[in-house]
């Protein structure tokens, strides 16, 4: 009967959510295991080396640097997982009115020095008065920060540009870079958890492969979707759109 079918379907759904969670935990612990093993190995190596007298200091420094690198990586992973879990639990769901021009200016002062360190220009492109959006400040900031951090990370030379374009009802945020770009087949997978492009230049950077997975989740929370346009060796543009908040009616006295 149709009611039995309904129940069956419902159970399947609950089970798959549980399974998804279990699978996620198992994937996360797997991803954590490698850096922990490497850091642990490097530290016990230092302990051994430090007891010997004929050991060059550089050997100790190298092992410590490796351990440090892995711990930094672990910290980043835990940070991404924290953002993910906050979004999943709905912390930061509260909405407020956000002045777009102000928000972008704040990002500009935050990221211009970081871009300059790599010799990149950080540009902001806002035409006219951008207006306000009514949304979660935490999620919107985290989303833009993730896209900008990636743009800087995957751009060896040139620039990163945040542009804001609005029409009557919507505002489109673009984070554009002149970086390594993303191949067509990778473009479909970069939002998957722990996915990193096969490109050797990606592999030269540190990353958890969680940033865009978290970003996609944040975008869903904001009620939008991230789209990507990219050409290998030319750069990438990540975009999303939010509705403009109607300005309050000012009454003439
Ligand atoms: P990661 O920690 O590796 O940066 P992300 O989830 O943030 O993880 O990104 C997934 C992958 O997408 C990256 O490993 C990289 O291959 C690719 N990617 C993301 N942003 C860019 C970009 N702006 N330019 C080129 N490749 C990018």
Boltz pocket constraint, residues with backbone or C-beta under 6 A from the ligand:
constraints:
  - pocket:
      binder: B
      contacts: [[A, 146], [A, 147], [A, 150], [A, 151], [A, 152], [A, 154], [A, 177], [A, 179], [A, 180], [A, 181], [A, 182], [A, 190], [A, 191], [A, 192], [A, 195], [A, 196], [A, 197], [A, 198], [A, 202], [A, 206], [A, 207], [A, 208], [A, 209], [A, 210], [A, 211], [A, 212], [A, 213], [A, 236]]
      max_distance: 6.0
